[in-house]
Amino acid sequence: MSQVQTSVATQAILDEVKPAVLPRPVLVENNRSHAWITDKVCGVIEGKTPLWWWICFAVASAVASCSVIGFAYLVSTGVGVWGHANPVNWAWDIINFVFWVGIAHAGTLISAILCLARQNWRTSINRTAEAMTIFSVACAGLFPALHVGRVWLAVLPGYLFPAPNANGIWPNFRSALEWDVFAVSTYGSVSVLFWYVGLIPDLGTLRDRFFKRGDKIRSAIYGFFAMGWRGSNRHWVNHEMAYLLLAGISTLMVVSVCTIVSFDFATSLIPGWHTTIFPPYFVSGAIYSGFAMVLTLLLPMRAIFKFEDLITAYHIDCLCKITLVMGTLVGYAYLMEFVIAWYGANPNEGFTFVNRTFGLYSWAYWIMFTCNVVTPQFLWFKKVRANFAWVFILTIFINIGMWFERFVIIVTSLARDFLPSSWGYYSPSIVEILTFFGTFGVFSVLFLLFIRLLPIIPMAEVKSVTPQADVHGKHS
Amino acid sequence: MSTHAAPAPTVLPAAIPAAPAPAPQANAGKALGIGLAGLALTALGLLVPGNASAVAVAWLVGVVFWTAVAIGMLMLVMIHHLTDAGWSVVLRRQFEHGISGFKWLLLLFIPLLVASWLGAGDIVWPWGNLNHVMHGGHTVGHDPLYEKKSALLNLRTFSIVSVAVFAFWIWISARLRKASFAQDLDGDAKWSAMNHGTSASGITLTALTLTAGALCWIMSLEYHWGSTIYGMWFFSDCIRGALSVGLLVQLWLYNRGDLKGILNKKHLHSIGMFMHAFTAFWAYVAFCQYLLIWSADIPEETFWYNLRELNHDGSTNQWWYVGLGLVFFNFLVPFLLLLSYKHKITPAKVAPIAAWILGTVVLDLVYNIVPVLKDAHGDPQPFLSLNLVWIVTAVIGVGGVFAWSYLKSFASTKLIPIRDPRIVECITYHE
């Protein structure tokens, strides 16, 4: 079979056939030069720290302190400070864990799966999405680590880590909770590595620019992390290969982590949890919430730094469409759960779903349904996708809805278990609420530091999709 | 779908304007002949006493397999339009011919409905006859589980759902084909926009209708059992079947010379990557379903797998080996082979892999459908039996009709969508 064959047939042939004309959107607007891209992205780091950043940082730190105080109180007092009680012995700790893990999935999906699928539009947004992934995993990891109450036990053998405890008892390797320890820690490690490998060329650029400006300290720091990057052909070949391999590994991680998180529930016998669609349902839900959060973060960032030429309307449109697809998939999963709950004719299963919809927690169910199923339907309309204020508002609703999804799954099934005499109503304690609220501060603090210290748009990758970088010389 | 392609070059490959004469349709008659012969041979099985259900179930396997291929093609056409893909324009044209087969598949499905209506009702689906005796001695009509599902599982609703899903697929396929073929004539970009819009709404409805088809036609064969992931399982088979058929057709056309200068190794590589990804997806779905049911160990769920493992006396039956074979042959073998770049781009290697996948997709459907045929003890009839003959003839028979429909459509339009806005990207598709 031939490789690509471009014959010498003339333009006249093209004129004769006259294919329909439908230009593709450009990925960098206004035909910006490579130098402009470098100046624009590095300018965020090189410039003076703006006042808004300090204000946001102070507010985020204050919010984060809620988590610090909440966790300190938990550790010094015990898990009784949370609102857990029979029959709801699992609530905001696992809800918040799943919520943050879900958000963590969009970054790797954008960087890895879209990379393998050669979707070039991902280049402007993947750095931010990857950063979001890492910070979300950090927030997620707080909950399982701290929910043991005596936090030092979490890192001692026999609790989370696979080694026998003082009584010679090993963790249960058949428990999906133990699989979580492996899955999430591996996912976090691979995500950091993937992020870092992508950063290396840009760190080299920053090193050189600070050196030219005479800022030797920052040049040395960036130079240390750039690991001697010189941009040679050999460096690029190795870099591309490492990036591709990590993309392949990360793709598996994206799917496996949320699958294993879904196993936390689906391997049990609890009605509403034990259902075979949970693995793909959790994966699509995670991507859904992650994309919503990417949009929530990108839209203000784009406006503040005037990145309109780099994060174009086309990028936002693509993100909105994937959000719509994932929201629809989540809606499909909700539908299948109800269909099979009816079809299965199991009274416990049927009761669970009727209870979710019309029981004591129906308010939570309808918030979830409205935010997750109704909200994304607005994204069918191009006018909505092009109105970034609307998109921002919709993504906030989706974020809320996805948190409620985990609340509905976990709390409604436990609050009405097999034994009616033990039924109860769970309400979170103020400690739980503040601890969760504080994780948004933790996330924001990390994200603000990222904005100030690292290039938020991967310059090298964006340059590679500009017309100037086209080997066919099609730049104007 | 990925849209990695070179920007429009100033020249087109010489093959475009020539748009080779659609000679392949000369084989249409041959395909129809093979199809009718296969169907006639399957029908001959009715002459064997007590064999009616086996023939009907084999017929169901044949129709469901080719319907799955057509659904996969329909989904891929819509995904192509929604992602504004460039590389797959030529492949899309083959799928557009393939989806012309829905009306004939409906026609071939109708005998199953007619047989159910005119006969006792349980020729395929046990719930079709309220007097059907279940394992344990009670009848369907006295089964409390059936009573709760009877709103769906009755012949009238079942027939309406079956015809409705086919009607939808016929309608949306016709709409997509019409716009695409019209663009060949006038080169108007509005047809691309129209197909984009049709696909946006169509893909959601196709997902729902294929799920309805999977639940009614396959899952309800053991109506005590249900699995929420079942629609996704069927979807994975649909896409794998469509990709494999699409690849084989493309190579056939290339070897005839029709796609010379149009199809290149990068196209094969991309199709191979999709085959690889969906092989993994099938394994993911099948494994999740198995693991979660095994882990919970609830008898009302595990019986579906137990039927495919053990006889009533505890001995291992042949379906156990079929299930095990699926793990190796439907997942491991194609997955490992498709890891290789060379295997994906070499026609002599990727074609057998595609044919292999088609075979194992049939096996997967057989594993899900055929154990409905029970012996006197309530055990599934053995895999290696006369039933296999009817299955093979039915798959070939329906396949012949499907191929005939494809070739008829092939003759009605251009070889490739010559005026598609992405045609140049497709033909110059490269690393």
Interface residues (C-beta under 8 A of the other chain):
Chain A: M1 S2 Q3 V4 Q5 T6 S7 V8 A9 T10 Q11 I13 L14 E16 V17 K18 P19 A20 V21 L22 R24 A117 R118 Q119 N120 V255 T259 F263 A266 T267 S268 L269 H274 T275 T276 I277 F278 P279 P280 K321 T328 Y332 A333 M336 E337 V339 I340 Y343 G344 A345 N346 W380 P467 D470 H472 K474
Chain B: M1 S2 T3 H4 A6 P7 P9 T10 V11 L12 P13 A14 I16 P17 L82 D84 P144 L145 K148 K149 L152 Q183 G187 D188 A189 W191 S192 A200 T204 A207 L208 T211 L215 G226 S227 T228 I229 Y230 G231 M232 Y254 K260 G261 L263 N264 K265 K266 L268 Y284 V285 C288 Q289 L291 L292 I293 S295 A296 I298 E300 I345 T346 P347 I418 R419 D420 P421 R422 I423 V424 T428 Y429 H430
